[in-house]
Amino acid sequence: MYHDTANNLPAGIGWLGTKTKTSDCCWSGRVSLLTYIEQSAAYDRLLSTIDSSSVTPPVVPYDTGIWGDPDVRLLLFGALNCPSDPNIKQLPTDAGLGSSGPTYCNYLFSCGDGMRNVNNPTSNINRRVLFGCACYHGFAFCSDGTSNTVAMSETSIAAETDYPTTVKGGIIGANDETIDTSSSARITNCLVHVDATKKNIETGYQARSLRGAFFYAAPDTTFINTVLPPNSPSCSVGAPETNTCGSWGIFSAQSYHSGGVNVSMLDGSVRFVSDTINAETAGSALSQKLDGESDFGIWGAMGTPNGGESVSP
């Protein structure tokens, strides 16, 4: 329905209203979908308060005085919440987005195997990813077929705020700019820093996480990558115990379901993807590409809209 009206898909990270345009765009494309999930009143109220506010443009989601009364951030959009997540109703008061805290949701856009610079509107990675920064692709961009391409996936919301220690909803500070090009770097700095249960991040390696924050768009809040298998840890290029929100990284699909995650394909169908799907394999050459088949197995192929792969999950 959105595509029929706009003749394109929403950008994963973009602008909203007439006073938000900036090279540092940071509004989630999920906001544009509110009208299509019976939340027109919330969408109209937000646009009205943004465009009539006294805030000097560009207006960003962490400005005060743009949210209206009642505060749109206090809404929980049930269509974007997974009932299996025990933390979805949490509205933290100190999440960097104003005193009311953000609205959370469980469904994030897929960035496929695009990692580096997915928050840069001028990056050539936009020719690789379906939902990038300030890029508005149409169905024609998806030459691999809409039934073969992941549009959105689940994520988990952490039980703690700011610097969660849990793998689900948390982020590891990899402090490594080569995680997009080196398998050994991904293993050493993303996969290793968890405890024996694989449920908790190793002490001292957690970074700030706003996974699933609804309005504010950054790679960690808005995207999942089809690089590491579902329910793997997420990691940022930023340093541990720092505010890495806004940094690029590898952000894994996660859920509280047993054994995998639900994904929405671009044709609207839903599939369950197992944690054991073919994804990351041995070899230091596996890396982000701009063209051609994904290096990340079937999972990577499902995330690329135009990689030319054959997908058989």
Summary of the structure (lengths in Angstrom):
residues: 313
radius of gyration: 18.1
end to end distance: 27.0
largest distance: 54.1
contacts: 1093
relative contact order: 0.16
helix: 20%
strand: 14%
